[in-house]
């Protein structure tokens, strides 16, 4: 693990020369390790959750270093004004890196905007491309252990399960309790246990509400919280005038795909995580206007993932567990957007070919290494 340089490091170094850099991502995804690996970062590192560091931050008794690293500073109500003051009064060459386990673009507790003063980079779990994996067995390991550094590098499914349970508890008892106003943490935890069973299908808030015996408003609010704290992400449907797409229903996936027990759904979640990682990197580092969506129409034809740029589809990806016939939804969508790249990828399949209408059918290890 110590020898792995995370994929965002080169971009962070470039961006620090011009602006503040915010690195956001799930708890324990490796933000602190990444930050402390930068030259001079250890001496300039301050963590809001550490009492001594918090006092230094509030007194503005900061390290005499070129680089200041503020971890979890978004838990300080006036953090944005605080950073604005530091940035605007900084000396030549001073660099500021801020890391947090929540959406730093959301937690704006009043004060002046930092617009134009920072770059936001989102750190994702480990992926096939980042780890340099090449063998199908290595993909299976990643699928079973998850992409978070600690459970993945443990190499043990038992340790990965223990880590995942502790991770859920910490998220609810510390992150959510510290940042959000939630009275019913017990039912929120039940929601987190229920959601992995619903991965890959349009998420019905009403059905979940009935399961938990709570209000529609409560479930909708809890889902928003889980998104803000990088527990889940949701995809909206892709629609275009020439297709009769559904308009509202969203699908959800987990940042930690190891919580999904059913193998084919876990594989689909892993692919979703890889595609979102690539989309976010293209957005954050290159400024591209990309979105990750899915397709489902009124005739129940579906395609798992659609990457869209300025409302035009760029990539279709359908996930299958093994070698099966070409999916009818993928064929339908490709016929309507013939210039769009299209893949049907499998977890354990071995067939690799291109159809007459230019759809690539292949093991996932043909596609995933080309991402990030």
N, C-alpha and C positions, 0 to 999 in steps of 0.2 A: 504493500500500500504506500509505503514511504517513497517508493521510486516512481509512482504514478503522478505525473503532472497533469492537473485537471485541464480540460479543454478550454476553459475561459481565461486561463492565465495570460496568454498573449494579448487578448483583447483588453483585459483589465489594465495591463501595463501601458498599452497605447492610450486608453481613455484617461488614465490618471494624469497624463501629461497635460490634459486640457481642462478636465472638469472633475468634480466629485464622481465617484462610482458607487452605485448601490448594487449589492449582490443579494438577491432574494431567492428563497427556495425553501423546501420542506425542512423541518427540524431533522438534524443529524444526516443531512445529505452531503456534508463535507465543507460547508462555508467557512467555518472557523479554521479548519486545517488548511484550506486553500489560502485564506487571508494571511495566516501566520507563516506560510511558506514564502511569501514575497520578501524581497530584501529589505531589512530594517523593520519589518512588521512586528516582530515579537516585542521589541522595546517600546513600540508605539501603540500596543494593543490594550484596549479598555473594554470591559464587558459590563453593561448596565446591570446584569444580574448579580454581579459581585459587589458587595457593599463598599469595599475600599475603592474600587474603580468608580462606582457611582458617585461617591463623595468627590473624587478628583474631577469628574465631569461637571458636577454642579458648581464646584468652586473654580472651575476653569484652570485647574492646575494640571496642565497637559504635558505629556512627555516632550523632552527637547529632541525630537526626532523629525526627520523629513516627512515621514508617513505616519498619519494618525489612522488607526483602525478602531471604529466604534461598532461593537457587536450588540445586537438587540436594543439599540437606542430608540427604536420606535415605541418602546414601552414607556418612554418619558413623554408626557403629554405635550410639552413644548419643543419636541425634538426638531421640528422643521425650522422654527425660528432660531433655535440654537445653532443648527448647521448653517443656516443662512448667514448668521453673524460671523461664524468662524470662517466661512468661505470668502465672504466679502472683505474681511480684514486680514486674510492670510498673507504671509510674506512670500516672496518669490521662491518658487520651487516646492512650496508646501503641498502635500497631497493628502486627500481625505478619502478613505474607503469605509463604507457603511454596510454591514451585513445584518440580515434579519430573517426570521423564520415565518414571516407573514408578508402579504402583498404590500410592499412599502409605498406603492402608488395609491393605496387605498387609505392607509392609516394617517390621515391628515387632520390632526386635532387642532384645527384653527391656525391662524397666523398667516404670514406672507407665503406665497408660493415659491417653490424652489425651481420653477420652470426655467430651463435654460442653464441651470447650474450643475446638472448631474446627468449621467448615463445610467440607465437601469439594465442590469444583466441578470437573467434568471438561471440559476444553477440547477441542473437536473441530475437524477440518479445516473449511475454508470450504465453504459450502453455497449452494444457490440462494437461499434466503431471506436469509441473511446478506449475500450479495453484491448482492441486489436484482435478480437476473437475471429477464428477462421473455421472451426470444426463444429459440426452439428451437436456433438456432446457438450461443447462449451456453451452453446445456446441453451441447452437443457439445464445446465447448472445455473445460468443467469435467470432462467425462468423460475426455477425452484427456490433460489436463494434471494431473489430480488436484486435491485440495482443500488441499494443503499450500501455505502462502503463497509460498515461494520459487519452486517450479516453476510455480505458477499465474500469478503476476504476471510471470514471464519471458515468457509468451506463446509459448514455443517447445517443441514436442514433443521435439526433440533434447535441449534443456537439461533437460526434465522427465525423460527417460530417464536422462541422466547423473546427475541429482540422486537418482533412485530407486536407482540402483546404489550410489552413495556412501552413501546413507541406510542401505541394508542392511548395508554393510560396517561403518559406525560402530556400528550397533545390535549387531552380533555381536562386534566387536573391542573395543568400549569399554563399552557398557551391560551386555551379558550377562557379559562377562569380569570386569567390576567388581562385579557384584551376585550372580552365581550361580556355583555349582560345576558347571561343565561341562567335561569332559575332551575331548570329541569335537566341537570347534567346526566342523570340516570337514563332518561329516555333518549337523550342525544347519543349516549354510548350504545344503546340498543339500536339506534339508527345506523351507527357506524358498523355494527355487527351484521345488520341486515343488508346493507348496500352491496357488499361483494357478491351476493347471490343474484343481484339484478344487473350486473355489468353486461354491456353489449346490447341491451334492449332499451327502447324508449322508456324513460323513467316516469312513472305515474305517481305524482305527489299524492293524489287521492288514495291510491292503493296503499301507499306507505302510511298515510295518515290513519287509515282504518286498521292497519296492523298494529300501530302503536297506540291507538286510541287517543290521539292528540289532534289539534287543529291543523288545518291546511296552512295557515299562516305560520305556525310554529315549525312545521317541516320545511317550508320554503325558506324560512329564516336560518334554520340550522344548515341547510344545504349551502346557502350563501357563506356562512361562517366556515364550513369545511373547505370551500373553494378559496376563501381569503387566506386560510392557514395552510394551504398546499396539502390537504389530505386527499381531495378529489379534484377532477376537472370535468367540465361538461362541454359537450359538442352540440352545436345547433345544426339543424338539417340544411342541406344544400338545396336550393330551389332555383329554377330558371323557367322562363316563359314556355319553353318547348317541352317541359316535363311536368307531370302532375305530382309534384312533391308535397309531402306533409310540411306544414309551416311552423309548428310550435314545439312539438315534443323534442326534448333533449335526451341525449344519452350521456352516461357518466362513466368515468374510469378512475382508478386509484393511482396515485403517485407510487405507492408501494404495491406492485402487482402481485406480490407473494400472498397477499390477503385473500386473493380470489382462489377458491379451492378447485372448481371444475376446470380441468386442463385446457379445453378449447377456449373457454372464456379468459383464462389466465394468459394464454398465448395472444389472444386478441388485445388484451389490456397491455401486454408487453409491447406489441406493435404500436398501439396508440401512444404509449409513452415515448417510444423512439421517434415517431413522427412529430409529436408535439415538441420534443427536444430540438429537432431540426427546424421546425417552424419558428419557435421562440428564438433560436440562434440567428436565423435569417432576419427576423424582426429586429432583435436587439443590436446585433453587430453590423448588419448591412442595411437596415432601414427598409426592408421589403414589406409590402402590404399583404402578408400571407395570413390565411386562417385555416384551421383544421376543422372540417365538418364531416357529416355523414350523409348518405342518401337513402331515402325511403319514400316510396310513392303510394298513391291511393290504391294501387293494385298489389301492394305489399312486396314489390321488388325492392331489394336493399343492396347497398354497397357500404362496407364498413367505414371507409375513410375517403374523404375527398379533400385534397389540398387546393385551396382557392386563392387566387391573386387578383385583386380588384374585381371580384365577383366572377372571374373566369376560371374554370377548373384547370389545374395544372397536372394533377396526379390522382388516379383512382387506385385504391388498394383494398382488396378483398382477402380475408383471412380464412384459411381452412386448416383443419388439424392434419389431414393426410392427403394422399393423391385422390382427388375426386374430379368429376366432370367440371367443365367451366361453368361458373355461376351465371344464372340467367340475368340477374340484376346487373352484373358487371358487363355482360354482353350488350344489354339494353342501353346502358349509359354510354358505353364506348361508341355505339352506333350513332348516338346523338352528338357526341363530342369526339369525332374521329382523330383529332389532332392531340388529344390529351393522352399522356402516358398512362398505361393501365397495367396493373400487376394483380395476379392471384398468387398469394404466397402461402406456404404450408409449414407447419411446425416439424413434422416428421416425414413428410413426403420426399421423394427422390426425383420425380419427373421434372424436367427442365426443357421447355420448348416455347415457341411463339406461335400463336394461332394465325389463321389467315387474315383476321381483322386486327392483327398487331397487338394482341394482348399477351404479355409475358406470364407464363405459368411456371413457377419455380419454387424451390425451397426458400424460406425466409432469409437464409444466410447469403442469398444472391443480392438481396435488396438492402438489408440492414447495414452492412459495412459501408455502403455509399452515403450514409447519413452523417450524423455527428456524434 
